[in-house]
Amino acid sequence: MTGPPTPRARIVVGIDGSRASQQALRWAMRQAELTQAEVHAVMAWYPPAASGLEFAMDVIDWEAEARDRLAAALVDCLGPSAAERVQRHVVEGHPAKTLLQLAAGAELLVVGRRGRGGFVGMLLGSVSTHVMAHATCPVVVVHEDPAPGSPGRAAADAG
């Protein structure tokens, strides 16, 4: 007798359109191939403060814009066929809080960190710092590869 299918392991990755988040997505996809896990890409959004933009608040569909940006980021980074294998989550809210909620029960949370060079480059960003401190699963922070021709290196911190 067979029971219900066993849920697949989940790897949650934060996407914000940056080069660092693209590298985090590629890292998560490679890890998913090794572990037979599903990749869940998360893009958090919230409308900007309405300082003089009140008319645009009713005209722009912020969620649809975020959904389109996420779809484009996945295809640009992975190609159309690999992008289809990624579960997509577009959520209104702060990125760190959203990632923590969606990573509850996941095997891994992956985020990118944008390098800034020098002393500042040694520090983690606010989202990566927050999720490392509060996640209930392991967190991998993928450092942004430096631009071609610039000094620096890529690394991943596990927390």
Buried (B, 14 or more C-beta within 10 A) or exposed (E): EEEEEEEEBBBBBBBBBBBBBBBBBBBBBEBBEEEEBBBBBBBBBEEEEEEEEEEEEEEEEBBEEBBEBBBEBBBEBBEEEBBEEBEBBBBEEBBBBBBBBBBEEBBBBBBBBBBEEEEEBEEBBEBBBBBBEEBEBBBBBBBBBBEEEEEEEEEEEEB
